[in-house]
Amino acid sequence: MFPIRPGQYRHLKPKYQKVIPPDLTSGLKATSDPKAYSNARLNYIEAGLEPFSGELTDAHLVHFIKRTRFGATLEELKRLRGKSLNFIVSESLASFTPFTEPVNNYNDVSENKIDPEVPLGQSFVQAAFNRDFEGDRIVALKSWMIGRVLGPNSGIQEKMVLFWWNFLPIKMWDVFVAKSCYRYINMLHRHALGNFKELIRDLTLDPAMLVFLSGAFNNKETPDENFARELQELFCIGKGKDAGYKEQDVQAAARVLTGWTVNWDSIHTAGEPQSYFNPEMHHLGNKQFSAFYGNKLISGKEGEAGAGELDEMLDMIFATNESAKHIARKIYTFFVASEITEMAEVNVITPLANIIRQNNYNILPAMTALFSSAHFFHEEIMGALIKSPLDFILGLWRNFDMPIAESAMAEKDFYSAILWDMSGMGMEVGDPPNVAGWTPYYQAPQYDKIWINTDTILKRAIGSDSMLFWGYWISNSVNIEADLLAYVKGFTTPEDPNLLIKEFALVNLGLELSQSQIDQVKMLLLNGQDQDYYWTGAWLTHAASPNDQESAIIVTNRLKPAFQLLLQMGEAQLM
């Protein structure tokens, strides 16, 4: 059983429209007064890409950490204090670390499930394809991705991989070849802050993408338009008001791409289908594009020369003004705000696109400019996004310094449990619902509000409660919970209830709390009393005798409901 009571979530503010959609506000009684969010406020942000020149407060630093990683920790905040914004941004964008390969964590003697190709604890990415074990390998791969986020060297590269995966997705379960999916992750890591043109070329020829979007079946007799359409509509041009490509451009692009396919026989020799160009499948005729592309004509080429038509077409696509604007909009809606106002289009998107174009589609200069800008650090941008399930759960896991897996079997128990919990909240790692990505990143008019509904808000509350009260279940017999005493020891002044609450809210909530909210939480720390020393004395008594069980229980029993209340406030869903 777990301590959830009827009406427990009434303190979620009805008028807090950014967090709670209309179907969840009916009949709820507000008991808190958070700063109400309104999308209309974003319309009045005049700040653009000019460098942020104000004082970097703790709130600014936490905002930066949350937008570039999953959650924020006090240790990360402490490391950034006193450093210049230029140093912080440069260091963060350069924090790439090598990673080990995913391993077999699914062998189970009790179930007579033993991968004949891969011993327990060994990498499976070079193993032969085995239909009976590809599903297990894919789950292990997804768990490995979660482990990378929770690992000690996690940085912006993990957030960038999620950005690219949402923008340029495959679905692991559709591809169903673990090695191909791992190759795709490797490609996204390699290009995480690199050149967008090179990324698009690589994904166009990637075996996983060729399988996922039917490119492997595209041939001169029956040109398949699936990838050709998404290349323009979703990946490179978008559907903005100036996106003027035509149906003939989709058809012409499909013919350009004919001949690029996969060798299915290599799944038995190399463990995955491998891509190659087959001249016999290539359309030899000329490919005429519309006025949007300057009436470009790509002459049909015979033999191996036909493969060169791809580069000619990509050069044509990236020569358009709209291509740079499209990637700029994608970056903005993922890292800044879910909606782009007319003012943001002028003051942020257009100059950001110019930076991208001037740097030949290298993304790093654009990300540097954005994360250093006055717009990014505007008070209305801070707390303007609803956390995705990955940001919510993995952010809490990192913040509470929850244990990480130290063995193959522990990885399976720890991270697959998290994987399925986040899936239940609407976000399974590696498998967005469709080629457009996860719905909250693009679906007007709700956008990120889609993350929250009557089902997912309860699952989020149960997820945070489990870390505090009864433990996070990671297997049928094992559960772990946050070590709140060790956690609070890391606070600046844990004996001061006011500062403790504010510091917890700083790293876990998206907006500053009102005094009435602080007072509600403080009543729990004071055990219903009205003087701060009721908490101060309890904490100092425990700190003086940390091995005394009675004082530890007293402090823990006050921290748990206090943190529970904070994590069930609407602001806890924001970043």
C-alpha positions as CSV (number, residue, x, y, z in Angstrom):
1,M,0.0,0.0,0.0
2,F,1.1,3.6,-0.4
3,P,0.0,6.8,1.3
4,I,-2.3,8.3,-1.3
5,R,-5.5,9.8,0.1
6,P,-8.6,11.1,-1.7
7,G,-8.2,14.8,-2.4
8,Q,-4.4,14.6,-1.9
9,Y,-3.7,16.5,-5.1
10,R,-6.1,19.3,-4.5
11,H,-3.3,21.7,-4.1
12,L,-2.6,21.6,-7.8
13,K,-3.7,25.1,-8.8
14,P,-6.8,25.2,-11.1
15,K,-5.9,28.5,-12.7
16,Y,-2.3,27.2,-13.3
17,Q,-3.2,26.5,-17.0
18,K,0.3,25.8,-18.1
19,V,0.4,22.7,-15.8
20,I,-3.1,21.4,-15.5
21,P,-5.4,21.1,-18.6
22,P,-9.1,22.0,-18.3
23,D,-10.3,18.4,-17.8
24,L,-8.2,18.1,-14.6
25,T,-9.2,21.4,-13.0
26,S,-12.9,20.6,-12.5
27,G,-13.8,20.5,-8.9
28,L,-10.3,21.0,-7.6
29,K,-9.8,23.3,-4.6
30,A,-6.7,25.4,-4.7
31,T,-4.6,25.5,-1.5
32,S,-1.5,27.1,-3.1
33,D,-0.9,30.3,-5.0
34,P,1.9,29.7,-7.5
35,K,2.8,32.3,-10.1
36,A,0.2,31.7,-12.8
37,Y,1.7,31.1,-16.2
38,S,0.2,32.5,-19.4
39,N,1.4,31.9,-22.9
40,A,0.4,35.4,-23.7
41,R,3.3,36.7,-21.6
42,L,5.7,35.2,-24.1
43,N,4.4,37.6,-26.7
44,Y,5.9,40.5,-24.9
45,I,9.5,39.2,-24.7
46,E,11.5,41.7,-26.7
47,A,14.9,40.1,-25.8
48,G,16.7,38.3,-28.6
49,L,20.0,36.7,-29.1
50,E,22.0,39.6,-27.7
51,P,24.2,38.3,-24.8
52,F,22.7,38.1,-21.4
53,S,24.3,40.9,-19.4
54,G,22.6,40.6,-16.0
55,E,23.8,39.0,-12.8
56,L,23.9,35.2,-12.9
57,T,21.7,34.1,-10.0
58,D,21.2,30.6,-8.7
59,A,17.9,30.6,-10.5
60,H,19.6,31.3,-13.8
61,L,22.2,28.6,-13.2
62,V,19.6,26.0,-12.4
63,H,17.6,27.0,-15.4
64,F,20.6,26.4,-17.6
65,I,21.4,23.1,-16.0
66,K,17.8,21.8,-16.4
67,R,17.5,22.8,-20.0
68,T,20.9,21.2,-21.0
69,R,20.6,18.1,-18.8
70,F,18.0,16.1,-17.1
71,G,17.2,17.8,-13.8
72,A,19.7,19.7,-11.7
73,T,21.7,18.8,-8.6
74,L,23.0,20.9,-5.8
75,E,26.6,19.8,-6.7
76,E,26.2,21.0,-10.3
77,L,24.8,24.3,-9.0
78,K,27.8,24.8,-6.6
79,R,30.3,24.1,-9.4
80,L,28.8,26.8,-11.6
81,R,28.6,29.5,-8.9
82,G,31.0,32.4,-9.5
83,K,31.9,31.4,-13.1
84,S,31.2,33.6,-16.1
85,L,28.4,32.7,-18.5
86,N,30.9,32.3,-21.4
87,F,32.9,29.7,-19.3
88,I,29.7,27.9,-18.3
89,V,28.3,27.6,-21.8
90,S,31.6,26.6,-23.4
91,E,32.4,24.0,-20.7
92,S,28.9,22.5,-21.0
93,L,28.9,22.3,-24.7
94,A,32.4,20.7,-24.6
95,S,31.5,18.1,-22.0
96,F,31.5,15.0,-24.2
97,T,32.6,11.7,-22.7
98,P,33.2,8.3,-24.2
99,F,30.8,5.5,-23.3
100,T,30.9,1.8,-23.0
101,E,28.8,-0.5,-25.1
102,P,25.5,-1.9,-23.9
103,V,25.7,-5.4,-22.5
104,N,23.7,-8.6,-22.1
105,N,21.7,-8.1,-18.9
106,Y,18.8,-10.4,-19.8
107,N,20.2,-13.9,-19.5
108,D,18.1,-15.8,-17.0
109,V,18.9,-19.4,-16.1
110,S,15.7,-19.7,-14.0
111,E,13.6,-19.0,-17.2
112,N,16.0,-21.0,-19.4
113,K,16.7,-17.9,-21.4
114,I,20.3,-17.8,-22.4
115,D,21.6,-15.8,-25.5
116,P,23.8,-18.3,-27.3
117,E,25.8,-15.5,-28.9
118,V,26.5,-13.3,-25.9
119,P,27.6,-14.2,-22.4
120,L,26.0,-12.3,-19.5
121,G,27.7,-8.9,-19.0
122,Q,29.2,-8.9,-22.5
123,S,28.4,-6.5,-25.3
124,F,25.8,-7.7,-27.9
125,V,26.4,-5.0,-30.6
126,Q,28.7,-7.3,-32.6
127,A,26.5,-10.4,-32.2
128,A,24.7,-12.2,-35.0
129,F,21.0,-11.3,-35.4
130,N,18.8,-13.6,-33.3
131,R,15.1,-13.0,-33.6
132,D,14.5,-14.8,-30.3
133,F,16.7,-12.3,-28.5
134,E,16.4,-9.0,-30.4
135,G,13.6,-7.9,-28.2
136,D,15.7,-8.5,-25.1
137,R,18.6,-6.7,-26.6
138,I,16.5,-3.7,-27.5
139,V,15.2,-3.4,-23.9
140,A,18.8,-3.7,-22.7
141,L,19.7,-0.9,-25.2
142,K,17.0,1.3,-23.9
143,S,18.0,0.6,-20.3
144,W,21.6,1.5,-21.3
145,M,20.5,4.8,-22.6
146,I,18.8,5.6,-19.3
147,G,22.0,4.5,-17.5
148,R,24.0,7.0,-19.5
149,V,21.8,9.8,-18.3
150,L,22.1,8.7,-14.7
151,G,25.8,8.0,-14.9
152,P,28.4,10.3,-13.3
153,N,29.7,11.7,-16.6
154,S,26.3,12.6,-18.0
155,G,26.2,15.9,-19.9
156,I,24.5,17.8,-22.7
157,Q,25.2,15.0,-25.2
158,E,22.4,12.9,-23.6
159,K,20.0,15.8,-23.9
160,M,21.1,16.4,-27.5
161,V,20.5,12.7,-28.3
162,L,16.9,13.0,-27.1
163,F,16.5,16.2,-29.1
164,W,17.7,14.6,-32.3
165,W,15.8,11.4,-31.6
166,N,12.6,13.4,-31.3
167,F,13.4,15.4,-34.4
168,L,14.8,12.6,-36.6
169,P,13.4,9.5,-35.1
170,I,13.3,5.8,-35.7
171,K,11.2,3.4,-33.7
172,M,13.4,0.6,-32.2
173,W,10.5,-1.8,-32.1
174,D,9.8,-1.3,-35.8
175,V,13.4,-1.7,-36.8
176,F,13.8,-4.7,-34.4
177,V,17.6,-5.1,-35.0
178,A,19.4,-4.1,-31.8
179,K,22.8,-3.6,-33.6
180,S,21.1,-1.2,-36.1
181,C,19.5,0.8,-33.3
182,Y,22.8,1.0,-31.5
183,R,24.4,2.2,-34.8
184,Y,21.7,4.9,-35.0
185,I,22.4,6.1,-31.4
186,N,26.1,6.2,-32.2
187,M,25.4,8.4,-35.2
188,L,23.3,10.8,-33.1
189,H,26.1,11.0,-30.5
190,R,28.7,11.6,-33.2
191,H,26.7,14.5,-34.6
192,A,25.2,15.7,-31.4
193,L,26.6,19.2,-31.7
194,G,28.1,18.8,-35.1
195,N,27.1,19.5,-38.7
196,F,23.4,19.1,-39.5
197,K,24.0,18.6,-43.2
198,E,26.4,15.7,-42.4
199,L,23.8,14.3,-40.0
200,I,21.0,14.3,-42.5
201,R,23.2,12.6,-45.1
202,D,24.3,9.9,-42.7
203,L,20.7,9.2,-41.5
204,T,19.5,9.1,-45.1
205,L,21.9,6.1,-45.7
206,D,21.6,4.6,-42.2
207,P,20.2,1.0,-42.3
208,A,17.8,1.7,-39.5
209,M,16.3,4.7,-41.2
210,L,16.2,2.9,-44.6
211,V,14.2,0.1,-42.9
212,F,12.0,2.4,-40.8
213,L,10.9,4.8,-43.5
214,S,10.8,2.3,-46.4
215,G,13.9,3.6,-48.2
216,A,15.1,0.0,-48.6
217,F,12.1,-0.7,-50.8
218,N,12.5,2.4,-53.0
219,N,13.3,1.5,-56.6
220,K,13.0,2.8,-60.2
221,E,9.9,0.7,-60.9
222,T,7.9,1.7,-57.9
223,P,9.5,4.8,-56.2
224,D,8.6,4.9,-52.6
225,E,7.9,8.5,-51.4
226,N,7.8,7.9,-47.7
227,F,11.4,9.1,-46.8
228,A,11.4,11.7,-49.6
229,R,8.3,13.3,-48.0
230,E,9.6,13.2,-44.4
231,L,13.0,14.5,-45.5
232,Q,11.3,17.7,-46.5
233,E,8.2,17.9,-44.4
234,L,9.7,16.9,-41.1
235,F,13.5,16.9,-41.3
236,C,14.8,19.7,-43.5
237,I,12.1,22.2,-44.5
238,G,9.2,21.8,-42.2
239,K,5.7,23.2,-42.6
240,G,6.2,26.9,-41.8
241,K,4.5,29.6,-43.8
242,D,7.4,29.9,-46.2
243,A,7.8,26.2,-46.8
244,G,6.9,26.2,-50.5
245,Y,8.0,22.7,-51.7
246,K,5.5,20.9,-53.8
247,E,4.2,17.4,-54.4
248,Q,6.4,17.2,-57.5
249,D,9.4,17.8,-55.2
250,V,8.5,14.8,-53.1
251,Q,8.2,12.7,-56.2
252,A,11.5,14.0,-57.7
253,A,13.3,13.4,-54.4
254,A,12.0,9.8,-54.2
255,R,13.5,9.2,-57.7
256,V,16.8,10.7,-56.6
257,L,16.9,8.3,-53.7
258,T,16.2,5.2,-55.7
259,G,19.0,2.7,-55.6
260,W,19.9,3.2,-51.9
261,T,18.8,0.1,-50.2
262,V,20.0,-2.6,-47.7
263,N,21.5,-6.0,-48.1
264,W,19.2,-8.3,-46.2
265,D,21.6,-11.2,-46.5
266,S,24.1,-9.3,-44.4
267,I,21.8,-9.7,-41.4
268,H,23.1,-13.3,-41.2
269,T,26.8,-12.4,-41.8
270,A,27.1,-9.0,-40.1
271,G,24.2,-9.2,-37.7
272,E,22.3,-6.4,-39.4
273,P,21.2,-5.2,-42.8
274,Q,23.8,-3.0,-44.4
275,S,23.2,-0.1,-46.7
276,Y,24.6,0.2,-50.2
277,F,23.8,1.8,-53.6
278,N,22.5,-0.5,-56.3
279,P,22.7,1.1,-59.7
280,E,20.2,-1.4,-61.2
281,M,17.5,0.0,-58.9
282,H,18.2,3.7,-59.6
283,H,16.0,5.9,-61.7
284,L,18.0,7.2,-64.7
285,G,15.7,10.0,-65.8
286,N,16.1,13.7,-64.9
287,K,14.6,15.0,-61.7
288,Q,12.9,18.4,-62.0
289,F,12.2,20.4,-58.8
290,S,9.9,23.3,-58.3
291,A,10.4,27.0,-58.1
292,F,10.8,26.7,-54.3
293,Y,14.2,25.0,-55.1
294,G,15.0,27.5,-57.9
295,N,13.6,25.0,-60.6
296,K,16.6,22.8,-59.9
297,L,17.2,20.0,-62.5
298,I,19.2,17.0,-61.3
299,S,20.3,15.2,-64.4
300,G,19.9,11.4,-64.3
301,K,23.2,9.5,-64.0
302,E,24.1,5.9,-64.8
303,G,26.0,3.4,-62.8
304,E,27.7,4.3,-59.6
305,A,27.6,8.0,-60.6
306,G,23.9,7.8,-59.7
307,A,24.8,7.8,-56.0
308,G,26.0,11.4,-56.4
309,E,22.5,12.6,-57.1
310,L,21.9,12.5,-53.3
311,D,24.5,15.1,-52.5
312,E,23.3,17.3,-55.3
313,M,19.8,17.1,-53.9
314,L,20.9,17.8,-50.3
315,D,22.9,20.8,-51.4
316,M,19.8,22.1,-53.1
317,I,17.7,21.6,-49.9
318,F,20.2,23.3,-47.6
319,A,20.5,26.3,-50.0
320,T,17.0,27.3,-49.1
321,N,16.4,30.0,-46.3
322,E,13.7,27.8,-44.8
323,S,16.0,24.9,-44.0
324,A,18.1,26.9,-41.5
325,K,14.9,28.4,-40.0
326,H,13.4,24.9,-39.6
327,I,16.3,23.6,-37.5
328,A,16.3,26.9,-35.6
329,R,12.6,26.4,-34.7
330,K,13.2,22.8,-33.7
331,I,16.0,23.9,-31.3
332,Y,13.9,26.7,-29.9
333,T,10.8,24.6,-29.1
334,F,12.9,21.9,-27.5
335,F,15.2,24.0,-25.4
336,V,13.4,27.3,-24.9
337,A,9.6,27.4,-25.2
338,S,7.0,25.1,-26.7
339,E,5.5,27.9,-28.8
340,I,7.2,30.5,-31.1
341,T,5.6,33.9,-30.9
342,E,5.8,36.4,-33.7
343,M,8.3,38.4,-31.7
344,A,10.5,35.3,-31.1
345,E,10.4,34.5,-34.8
346,V,11.9,37.9,-35.5
347,N,14.2,38.3,-32.6
348,V,15.4,34.7,-32.1
349,I,14.6,32.4,-35.0
350,T,15.7,34.6,-37.8
351,P,19.1,35.5,-36.3
352,L,19.6,31.9,-35.1
353,A,19.0,30.7,-38.6
354,N,21.5,33.2,-39.9
355,I,24.1,31.8,-37.5
356,I,23.4,28.3,-38.7
357,R,23.6,29.2,-42.3
358,Q,26.8,31.3,-41.8
359,N,28.5,28.4,-40.2
360,N,27.5,25.9,-42.9
361,Y,25.0,24.2,-40.7
362,N,27.4,23.6,-37.8
363,I,25.1,23.5,-34.8
364,L,27.6,24.4,-32.0
365,P,27.8,28.2,-32.8
366,A,24.0,28.4,-32.8
367,M,23.6,26.6,-29.5
368,T,26.4,28.7,-27.9
369,A,24.5,31.9,-29.0
370,L,21.2,30.7,-27.8
371,F,22.4,29.5,-24.3
372,S,24.2,32.8,-23.8
373,S,21.3,35.0,-24.9
374,A,19.1,37.5,-23.0
375,H,16.1,35.6,-24.4
376,F,17.1,32.3,-23.0
377,F,17.5,33.8,-19.5
378,H,14.4,36.0,-19.6
379,E,12.2,35.5,-16.5
380,E,9.2,34.4,-18.6
381,I,11.3,31.7,-20.3
382,M,12.4,30.2,-16.9
383,G,9.8,27.7,-15.9
384,A,8.0,27.9,-19.2
385,L,8.3,24.2,-20.2
386,I,6.5,21.3,-18.7
387,K,8.9,18.5,-17.9
388,S,8.9,15.5,-20.1
389,P,8.7,12.1,-18.3
390,L,12.4,11.8,-18.8
391,D,13.1,15.2,-17.3
392,F,10.7,14.5,-14.4
393,I,11.7,11.0,-13.4
394,L,15.4,11.1,-14.3
395,G,15.7,14.6,-12.9
396,L,14.4,13.4,-9.6
397,W,16.6,10.3,-9.7
398,R,19.7,12.4,-10.3
399,N,18.7,15.1,-7.8
400,F,18.1,12.6,-4.9
401,D,21.4,10.9,-5.9
402,M,19.6,7.6,-6.1
403,P,21.8,4.5,-6.6
404,I,23.0,3.6,-10.0
405,A,23.6,0.1,-11.4
406,E,27.0,-1.4,-10.8
407,S,26.4,-4.7,-12.6
408,A,24.6,-6.1,-15.7
409,M,21.8,-7.6,-13.7
410,A,21.4,-4.4,-11.6
411,E,21.2,-2.4,-14.8
412,K,18.3,-4.6,-15.9
413,D,16.5,-4.2,-12.6
414,F,17.2,-0.5,-12.1
415,Y,16.8,0.9,-15.5
416,S,14.1,-1.3,-17.1
417,A,11.8,-0.4,-14.2
418,I,12.4,3.3,-14.9
419,L,11.9,2.6,-18.6
420,W,8.5,1.2,-18.2
421,D,7.4,3.8,-15.7
422,M,8.3,6.6,-18.1
423,S,6.6,4.7,-20.9
424,G,3.4,4.7,-18.8
425,M,3.7,8.4,-18.5
426,G,3.8,8.8,-22.3
427,M,7.5,8.6,-23.2
428,E,9.2,5.3,-24.0
429,V,12.9,5.8,-24.7
430,G,13.8,5.1,-28.4
431,D,10.1,4.7,-29.5
432,P,8.2,7.9,-30.1
433,P,4.7,7.3,-31.4
434,N,5.5,8.2,-35.0
435,V,8.0,9.7,-37.4
436,A,7.0,13.3,-36.2
437,G,8.4,12.5,-32.7
438,W,6.6,12.8,-29.4
439,T,3.3,14.7,-29.7
440,P,3.9,17.3,-27.0
441,Y,6.9,18.7,-29.0
442,Y,4.8,19.6,-32.1
443,Q,1.0,19.3,-31.6
444,A,-0.8,22.6,-31.5
445,P,-2.4,24.1,-29.5
446,Q,-1.7,22.0,-26.4
447,Y,2.0,21.3,-27.0
448,D,3.8,20.3,-23.8
449,K,0.5,20.4,-21.8
450,I,-0.2,17.0,-23.4
451,W,2.3,15.5,-21.0
452,I,-0.2,16.1,-18.2
453,N,-3.6,14.4,-17.9
454,T,-5.6,12.7,-15.2
455,D,-3.6,9.5,-15.7
456,T,-0.1,10.8,-16.0
457,I,-0.3,13.3,-13.2
458,L,-1.2,10.5,-10.8
459,K,1.7,8.4,-12.1
460,R,4.1,11.2,-11.7
461,A,2.9,11.7,-8.1
462,I,3.3,8.0,-7.4
463,G,6.8,8.1,-8.9
464,S,8.0,10.9,-6.7
465,D,6.2,9.5,-3.6
466,S,7.8,6.1,-4.1
467,M,11.3,7.7,-3.8
468,L,10.3,9.3,-0.6
469,F,8.1,6.8,1.2
470,W,8.0,3.1,0.3
471,G,10.9,2.9,-2.2
472,Y,11.2,2.7,-5.9
473,W,10.4,-0.9,-7.0
474,I,13.1,-2.2,-9.3
475,S,12.3,-5.9,-9.1
476,N,9.8,-8.3,-7.5
477,S,11.9,-8.4,-4.3
478,V,14.0,-5.2,-4.3
479,N,13.0,-1.6,-3.9
480,I,15.1,1.5,-3.1
481,E,14.3,4.9,-1.7
482,A,16.1,8.2,-1.5
483,D,18.5,8.7,1.4
484,L,17.0,11.9,2.6
485,L,19.4,12.4,5.5
486,A,22.4,12.2,3.2
487,Y,20.7,14.3,0.6
488,V,19.8,17.1,3.1
489,K,23.3,17.2,4.5
490,G,24.4,18.6,1.2
491,F,22.2,21.6,1.6
492,T,23.9,25.0,2.4
493,T,22.1,25.5,5.7
494,P,19.9,22.4,6.4
495,E,19.1,23.6,10.0
496,D,17.2,26.6,8.6
497,P,13.8,25.4,7.5
498,N,13.2,28.5,5.3
499,L,16.5,28.1,3.4
500,L,16.1,24.4,3.2
501,I,12.7,24.7,1.5
502,K,13.9,27.4,-0.9
503,E,17.0,25.4,-1.9
504,F,14.9,22.3,-2.5
505,A,12.5,24.3,-4.6
506,L,15.3,25.9,-6.5
507,V,16.6,22.7,-7.9
508,N,13.3,20.7,-8.1
509,L,10.7,23.3,-9.1
510,G,10.4,25.5,-12.1
511,L,9.3,28.7,-10.4
512,E,9.9,30.6,-7.1
513,L,7.4,29.7,-4.4
514,S,5.1,32.2,-2.7
515,Q,5.5,32.8,1.0
516,S,2.2,31.0,1.7
517,Q,3.5,27.9,-0.1
518,I,6.7,28.1,2.0
519,D,4.7,28.4,5.2
520,Q,2.6,25.3,4.2
521,V,5.7,23.2,3.8
522,K,7.4,24.6,6.9
523,M,4.5,23.5,9.1
524,L,5.4,19.9,8.2
525,L,9.1,20.5,9.1
526,L,8.0,22.1,12.4
527,N,5.6,19.3,13.1
528,G,2.7,21.8,13.4
529,Q,4.6,24.2,15.7
530,D,5.1,27.9,14.9
531,Q,8.8,28.5,15.7
532,D,11.7,27.6,13.4
533,Y,13.7,26.1,16.2
534,Y,11.4,23.1,16.3
535,W,13.1,22.0,13.0
536,T,16.5,23.5,13.8
537,G,16.7,21.6,17.1
538,A,15.6,18.4,15.5
539,W,18.2,18.6,12.7
540,L,21.1,19.7,14.9
541,T,20.3,16.9,17.3
542,H,20.5,14.4,14.5
543,A,23.6,16.0,13.0
544,A,25.4,15.7,16.4
545,S,24.5,12.0,16.7
546,P,24.0,10.7,13.2
547,N,23.9,7.1,14.3
548,D,21.0,7.7,16.8
549,Q,18.0,6.0,15.2
550,E,15.4,8.0,17.2
551,S,16.6,11.4,16.0
552,A,17.0,10.1,12.5
553,I,13.4,8.9,12.4
554,I,12.1,12.2,13.7
555,V,13.9,14.2,11.0
556,T,13.0,11.7,8.2
557,N,9.4,11.7,9.2
558,R,9.2,15.4,8.8
559,L,11.2,15.6,5.6
560,K,9.1,13.0,3.7
561,P,5.7,14.8,3.8
562,A,7.4,18.2,3.3
563,F,9.2,17.1,0.2
564,Q,6.0,15.2,-0.9
565,L,4.0,18.4,-0.8
566,L,6.7,20.3,-2.7
567,L,6.9,17.7,-5.5
568,Q,3.1,17.6,-5.8
569,M,2.9,21.4,-6.4
570,G,2.2,22.5,-10.0
571,E,5.6,24.1,-10.1
572,A,7.3,20.7,-9.8
573,Q,6.1,19.9,-13.3
574,L,7.9,22.9,-14.8
575,M,11.5,23.6,-15.8
